[in-house]
Amino acid sequence: MTGGSPSALAGLTVTGRAYPGRRPRPPRPDRDGDRDRDRDWPLAAMRATLDCVLLAATLLGTTGCALLAVPPQTAALRAQAPPGLAPAFEKRSVPFFPQTPYHCGPAALATVLADAGLPADPERLAQAVFLPAREGSLALEMLAGARRQGAVAMRLPGELTALLTEVAAGHPVVVLQNLGLAMAPRWHYAVVVGYDLAAGELLLRSGTTERERLALFTFEHTWARGGHWAMVALPPGRLAATVTERDAIAAAIGFERAAPPAQAAMAYRAVLQRWPGQLLAGFGLANSLHAAGESAQAVQVLQPLATQHDSAAAWNNLARMQQALGELAAARASAARAVARAEAAEPGWLAAARRTQEELAPPVPEAARR
C-alpha cells in the first residue's frame, strides 16, 4: 500500500534490474576509458529508456501508443455526462486520516465511517482489517470491518458514472487502485470526495495527501487494475444511490450478522422502501423484528409477502411467528399453505413445512386414542 499519485502512465513502475535472459557485455579494453564512457553514456541512456518503455508495453500487453489511449469509461464520460449530474462537486467536510505505512485500508475506512458519524479510529480499525502477512487489507475485510462499526457497507457497480453519482449524492466512495502492474501490483485504498468534469479530475483523500487531484484518465487505469472495486459505508436506514438490488440485499444480510436486531431491521426496511415486496428483504426484516421481540410486527411484514409470492418458506415462517403469538388457528392455516406449496413447487421446504404442521396439530382427544 502506498500514498501519493500515480504518473501519467497510470502508475507504471519499472525497476533498474537487468532483464532476464540478457547477457552482460564484457568490458571493452580501451586506452581512453573515461573519455569513451563520457562519449557513450548518452547513447546508453537512450537505449535504457527505450528498453524500459518496451518492457512496460510488453507487461501491459499493449503498444506504446495504446499507453496513452483514453480508457473507455473516461471516453464515454467525456462524450456525454449522465443526465442531471452536476458538472463539479466536492464534499469538503469529509475528514482526513493520513495513512501510516501499509495502513491505507484502515485510513480509508476511518474516513468514510467518520463521515457517516460512526466510530472511526484508524489504529483500532487496523487491528480488525489489516493482515500483516499480506501487508494490507482485503476487500472483504473492509466490508466486514465497516459493518462491525455499525455501517451498512455496500459494493457499487464498477462504473465511473456510478462513482460520480454517489459522490454527488454526498457519499464518499472507497476505491481500490493498483498503482503498479498486473504482475507487480501496488494495492492502494483511497476515498473519492469530489470531481470536476471540465478539468477531467477526481478529488481524493489518498495516502498522506488530504486533497489529491487525479486525472480521470489516470484513475481509470489504476482502478481497472484494481478490478473496479468500490464501496460506500452509510448508517442503517440509508442506501447508496446506485447500489443494485442484489448488492443491497447482500449488504443488509452482512450487516445483520454484525448488528443488533433493531438496527438490522432498519437496513432491511431501507431495501424494502426501494424495492417493495422484495422477498429476501422481507424475510430479513421479519426475522430481525422477531429477534427484537416485535413478533406482531414481524407477522404484519410476512403476511402480505407470503400471499404475494406464495412462498413455502414465507408461509412456514409466518406459521412459526403466529404460533409464538398464540394465534394457533392462523398458524395452522399458514402451515397448511406451506405444505401445499412445498408439495406443488418447492420440495426443498417440504420436510420443514410438515414438521411445523405436525407441531401445530391439535391434540388428539383421550376418547379418540382408545
Secondary structure, 3 states (H helix, E strand, C coil): CCCCCCCCCCCCCCCCCCCCCCCCCCCCCCCCHHHHHHHHHHHHHHHHHHHHHHHHHHHHCCCCCHHHCCCHHHHHHHHCCCCCCCCEEECCCCCCCCCCCCCHHHHHHHHHHHHCCCCCCHHHHHHHHCEHHHCECCHHHHHHHHHHCCCEEEECCCCHHHHHHHHHCCCCEEEEEECCCCCCCCEEEEEEEEEECCCCEEEEEECCEEEEEEEHHHHHHHHHHCCCCEEEEECCCCCCCCCCHHHHHHHHHHHHHHCCHHHHHHHHHHHHHHCCCCHHHHHHHHHHHHHCCCHHHHHHHHHHHHHHHCCHHHHHHHHHHHHHCCCHHHHHHHHHHHHHHHHHCCHHHHHHHHHHHHHHCCCCCHHHHC
